[in-house]
Amino acid sequence: MKSPMCKDLAPGQNVQGVFLVQSKDVRQKRTGEPYLSLTLMDRSGDIDAKMWDNVANIMESFERDDFVKVKGEAQLYQNRLQLTIHTLQRMADSEIDLSDFLPASKRDPKEMWAEFQAVLASVRNPHLKALLDNLFSDEKVAAAYRTAPAAKGIHHAWLGGLLEHVLSLCAQARFMAQHYPGIDADLLLTGVILHDIGKISELEYSRSFGYSVEGGLLGHMHIGLRLVVDHLPAGFPPKLRTLLEHMVLSHHGQLEYGSPKLPVFPEALLLHHLDNLDSKMAAIFQSLEKDRATPGLWTGYNAALERSFLDKDKYLAESQPRTAMKPAAAAAKSAAPKSSPFGQALLSALDGEKES
C-alpha cells in the first residue's frame, strides 16, 4: 500500500503510511502520563502529529531522523491539520527509499544550475569573477550549493532551496541595480551569491533538515567568510574584500537577528532588504500552500512571522462576484510605462486583477 503524501491528507481521513520523524518531544498530560508531540514529513511537506495512548511502550523505540510506520486519523485542530496516531512502529533504513521523504524544489535542478551559470558569466568585475570562478570550480562547494536548503524550516526549506532563493534574489538585484543610480551591480550580485554560502555546511540535509555541529558552533555567516577567504584569488583588492565581508556579516540587517554589523553602504542595505523580502514571501506562500486544503479563510499560526495569513483567493471567491476592471485600474494600465520591467509587471498585475 502506497503511503499518502502529507500535502494530500484531509480532515477525517484514516492514515496508514511511512514518514520521517523531523522532530520528537515527549511531554506530559495533566495526569502525568507521557504523550508524544511529533513533526512527521515526506517530500511533499510535513504535518504535526500527536500520540496520546500507549506511549510508554514505544517512546524509546525511535528517535528524530528515524522512519516510522503509523496508523491514525487526520483531524483539524485550531484550523490546522494534525495527525492523531494510534499505532507507531520504527522502520529499518533498508526498507526505505530516501527520495520519498526529502522535500525538493519544484524547479528543475539542471535548469536552475544553467541559470546560475549565466549569472556567474554576467559578472564583469575581473576580481569578483575570479573569486566566483574559484569557488564554483571547487566541485565540493558547487555540489553542496546545488543541493542545500536555504533554511531549516522558515523558508526555502527543501533540497535546492538555497539555489532557488539565490536565483530569485539575483533577478531582483538586477532590477534594483538599474532602478537606483550608482549601484555596483557586480558587487550586489556577488553579495547575493555569497551571503548564504555558509549554509552548505551550517545545515545537514541527508535526512531531515537540521544544524551541523559546525553550524551550531559558528553559524553560516562565519562559515561563509571562511569559504570566501579560502578561495580568494591572488591579488584580490583588500578594500573590495572588506566590502564583501561586510555584506555577508550584515545581511540579516539587525543586531537582534544575528548580524554582527548593520549594513552601512547601499549594496549591503539592498542585499538585506531583498533577502528579507524574498524569505518572508516564501514563508507566506509556504503557509498558504500547506493550509489551502483546510476549511476557513486563515492559515494556521506561523510562528516565524508571528501571525496567520488570509487566503485572499478563498476570501474573494466567497465574498465578491467577478467584476470588470475598476476605472482607476484601467487608468493606471493606460499610463503604465510599457517598456520597463516594472511597467510590464504592473500591466501583468492589472490584467490578473481583471481576470480574477
N, C-alpha and C positions, 0 to 999 in steps of 0.2 A: 504493500500500500504506500503510495507516494505521500510524503509529508506535505501538509498545507504550508503555504508561504505566509509569513507574518502579515504582509500587506493585504492578503485576501481574507483574513479572518473577519467574522461578522458576529454581532451580539447574538447569543443563544446557540452558537454553533458548537457542537461536540468536536473536540480536537484530539487527534491521535497522531503524534509526529515526533521528529527528532530535531532538537535545537541545540545551539551552542550557548553555554552559560556565560553571559557577558559580565554579570555581577551577582554576588550572593551575599545575603545578610541573614543571620539567624537572630530573630527578635522574639520578644516575649508577649504573650497575650496577658490580659488583666488577671487571668487565673494563674499566671506564672509558667504556663506551658509554652514551649517554643513553637514558632511558626517561621516559615521561610519567605523572604522577600527577594525575588529574583528578577533579573532582566534577561530574557531569552532572545536570541537573534538568529537570523539567517541572512542570505544575501539581499533579501527584499526589505529588511528593516529589523525592528525589534519590538518587543511587547513586554509590559510589566506583568509579572506573574506572582501569585501567592499560593502557598500550600499551607493549609490550616491544620490538617489532621495527620496522625501517624508520622509526625516529623522526626521524633526522637530516633526512630528506627533507621532513617535514611540520611539524616543531615550530615553525617560524617562520611558518607559513601561517595561523595563527589565534591569537586571544587570549581572555582572560577576557571574558565577555559576548557572545561570538560564538555563532552557531548552527552546529552540526556534524552531518553525517550520518555515522553509524558503522555498521559491521558487527562483530559479535563474539559472545561467549558469556558468559552469566551463570553465575558459579561461586560456591561458598561458600569463604570464606577467614576463618579464625578465627571461624566461626559467623556471619559476616556476608556478605550478598550483595555480590559485586563483579563488575564487567563487564570482561572481558578484550577489548580492542579489537584487531581485525585490520586494519581499514582505517578511515580518517577523512578527511572532506572538509568544508571550510568551505562554509556555505550563505549566499546573499545574503539580506539582510533582506526584500527584496521577495517572497521565496518563503515567508515565514513569517507565521503568524497568532499574534501575541503572546499571545492569551488561552490558547493551548495550553501555555504554558510558565511562567506565573507562578502559584504556588500561592495559593489564596484560602480564606477562612474557609468552613466548611461551613454556617454560619448565613446566613440571608437578609439582605443588606445593608440593605434597607428596614426589615425587622423590627428589626434592631439599632439603626438610627438612631431609629426611633419609640420604642424602649425607652429610648434615651439621652435623647431629648427629654423623656420623662416624668420621668427622674431630675432633669434640669435644673429642671423645673417644680416638683419637690418641695422644692427648697431655699427655705427661708423667710427666712433672714437677708437683709435688703434689700441690704446691701453686697456680700455674696458672690454673690447672684443678679445684681446689676448687672454685676459683673465677668464672670461666666459668659455673660451675655447679650451683653456687648461682644465677648468672644472668639468666640463661635459664631455671631454675626450677621456676622462677618467671613467671607465665603464662601471666601476662600483658606484660612483656618485650618480651617473646617468641612470643606471638601472633602478636605484632606490628612488630617484626623483620621479621617474615614470610611475612608480608603484605606490608611493607613500600616500596616506591620507593627509588632509590638511589639519585635522584636529582629532582628538579622541572621541568627541561626540557632539560638539556645538555646531559646527558647520563643515561641509565637505568631508564628512567622516566616512569615507569609503575609499577603496583602492583606486588610485588615480586621482583622488580628491585634491592633492596638492597641485598637480599639474593643471587640473581643471580650474582651480582657483587662480593660479598664476596667469593662465591664458585670459581669463575674464579681466583681471587687473591690467594686463598688457593692452587689451582693447580700449579700456577706459583711459589708461595712461597716454596712449597715442592721441586720443581726442583732447585730453586736458592740455597736453603739450602744445597743441595747435590753438586751443582756446585762450590760454594765458600767455602773454608775451614774455619772453625772457626765460622760459623754462627749458632746461637742458634735457631734451627727450632721451638721449642716450643714458644720461645719469639716472633719470627717473625709471626707465625700463630696466636698467641693471639693478637698481634698488628693488624693484618689483620682483625680479627673478631671484634675488639673493635673500630677501627679507625673511623668508621661512625655510631656507635651505637646511637649517639645523634640524628641522623636523624629520629628515630622513634617518636621523639617529636618535632623536628625542623619543619617538614613538615606536612601539613594537606592533606589528600588524601581520604576523604569520598566522595568528588565530584571532581572538578578539583584540580590539584596539586598547592599548594601554601605554604606560610610560616605561621606557627602559631605565636601567639603573643610572646610566649616563644622563638621560633626560631628567630624571628626578633630582640628580645632584647639581646639574648645570643649567638646564633649560635650553630651548632652541636658539636663543639669541647668542649665547656664549659658544655653543657648538657651531653655529653658523659662522661666527667670526673666526673660529679656528680653521674651519674649512676654507674660508677666503684667504687667510694668511698662508695656509699650506699650499695654495695654488696660485699665489701671486707670481706673475712673470717678472723676469729680471728687468730692472729699470722702471718699475711702476712708480708713478709720481707720488711722493709721500702725502701731499695735500689731498689728492684725489682719493687715496686710500682712507684718509681720515673722514672725508665726506661719506664714503660708502659705509664705513664702520658706524658713523653716527646714524645713518638711515636704518641700519639693522637694529641698533640699540634703541632707537626712539620710535619704532613703527607702531607700538601699542599706544603711543600718544599721551599717556598719563602715567604718572609715577605709581598710582594705586593699581594700575592694570599691568604692572610688571616692567615698564620701560625705565631703565636707569636714567635716561635723559629725555627731556621734552624736545620735539622736533623744532629746530631753530633756523632752517632755511627753506625756501619754497618747495623744492623737490621732496624734502623729508616730510613736510606737512601734508603735501598732496598724497604721498605714499600712505601715511597714516589714515587719512580720511577715505581714500579709495579702499584700503584694506578693511577698514571698519564697516564701510557701506556694503562691500561685497559679502563679508562674513555674515552680517545681520540679515541681508536679503536672502542668503542661502538658508539661514536658520528659520526665517519666516516661511519660505517655500517648503522647507522640510516639515515644519509643524502642520501646515495646511495639507500637504500630501498625506501625512501619516493619519490625520483625523478626518479626511474627506468622506470616508465611508460611514462614519458615525453620524447619528442624527444630531440636529442642533446647528446653530449658526457659528458657534465659537469652538475653537480648538481647546484641547486641554492646556493646562498652565505650562508655559515654557520657562523653566527655572533660570536658564541662562539670560533670557531677555526680560524676565520678571513680569510677564503678562500672558494673557491668552490673546488669540488673534481672531478677528472676524473673517469668516469665509465670505467675501463680498459677492462671489458668484451665486452662492446659495441665497444670500440676502436679497440680491437683485431679482433673482428668479421668483422668490416668494412674495416680494412686496411691490414690484414695479412691472408694468407691461412693457413690451417692446415699443420704443418711441423713435421718432425721427431725430436727427441731429439738432441740438439746440442752436438758436440763432448765433449765440456767442461763439459756439464751437465752429460753426460754419464760417464766421468772420475770421476766426483765428486760422482756420485752414487756408483761406484765400490769402492771408497775409504772411503765412509761414515761408521762410526762405528755402526754396526747393533745392538749392544746390549744396547746402551744408549738411553734414551728418546730423546735426541737431534738428535742422528743418525736416529732413527725411524721417527722423524718429518721431517728430511731432505729428507729421502727416499720417504716419502709420498708427500712432496712438489715437488720433481723431477718427481715422477710418474704423479702428477697432471699436470705438465708442458708438459709432453709427450702426455697426453690425450687431452689437450685443443686445 
